[in-house]
Amino acid sequence: MDLQDFNYDLPKEAIARYPANRRTDSRLMVLPRYQGPFHHKTIRDLPEELKPGDLLVVNDTKVQSWRLFGKRTSGGKVEVLLLREDSPGVYQAMISSNHPLPEGERIRFQNRMDAVLGAPGLERKIRFLNVESFNEWLESEGELPIPPYLGRRAETIDYDRYQTVFARVPGAVAAPTAGLHFDDALIHKLKLKGVNLAPLTLHVGPGTFRPVKQIRVENHKIDAETYILPQETANRIEEARRNGGRVIAVGTTVVRVLESVAMPPADGLKSTGCKLAGETSLFICPGHTFRAIDGIITNFHLPFSTLLILVAAFAGRKRVLEAYRAARDANYRFYSYGDAMFIA
């Protein structure tokens, strides 16, 4: 399909730059997957849309405070986003500055921490020199990497609200945003309804949010991301299926994990056949055969993004873009801190 098929117009003021007052204040568009009218509700209404025996699968990754700001020896500003740790004090990172940074460039940070850069590239190695106190320094100096389209740096509210209540396993550089709408009270109501929840982990990397630039979207490649599907969650998925319940993915990251382990030669998500840990670079676009999920709870995503394309693959491109236009006209809030939709 052509990349322009996944574009839409959105006024700048529709982008939610801050979270709603409460997690469950977010609006919820209920979108029947195949046909039927849209319904405008709130996240607090979600239990009404689910049935006893349904299973919500959530992502329990935790966002790391891995954005750092330093300076070159010449005084030029440098921004660093750590992506993953290779060894103590050595990371793969994305580095940005006003001028090219050669291999061996020394970067100086606050509180007497220096680092040396590896070879240039989209991702490059950075080696911190004071390894003995590095973890304590990073905890003190690291900043939460909120999305750049918010047009601001992280503030106190983000350290709570840009983490889900499910966050347990450190390793992400971006939040699985569909989970941001849940709080303990909503989870309690879901359980009273007979709706179960089960976790998996996918450490969200920057590649998930990198815009597609290939004219033919099928040619786009997603960076590999690490996942863990606990045996207990695989068992609960099979139990829900046996009992006629639906498997609802809370977020596109969950979709990608479940669909990855359900791809042939695996047979569904049977606990004897699924791969419980690994990496996925699965790019889901129209034409994908969904094997693992019956529904998605997801936010409203950026044009040209792999996330929008995934949702379009599940519910149909025209139907999804029609829903996006309806959301825009009804003053929904968009992107990470915005409102949500439930498709089933």
KANORGI-V479190 format. One line per field, one symbol per residue. phi: phi as a letter, one per 40 degrees, with the letter a starting at -180 (. if undefined). A space follows every 10 residues. Layout:
phi=???
This chain:
phi=.cdccbbaca cdcccccbcc dbdccccbcc bdcbahccbb bbdccddccb bdgcbcbbcb cbcccbcbbb bccchccbbb bcbaccadgb bcabbbacbd bcdgdcbbbc ffbbabcccc idbacbbccb cdbccccccc bcbccccccc gaccbdcccc ccbccccbbc icbacccccc ccbccccccc cccgccbacb bbccbcccbc ccbccccccc bcccbcbbbc dccdcccccc cccgccbbcc hcccdccccc cccdccbgbc ccbcccaibb bcbcbdhccc bbbbabbacc bcdgcccccc ccccbgcccc cccccccccc gccbgdcccb bbba
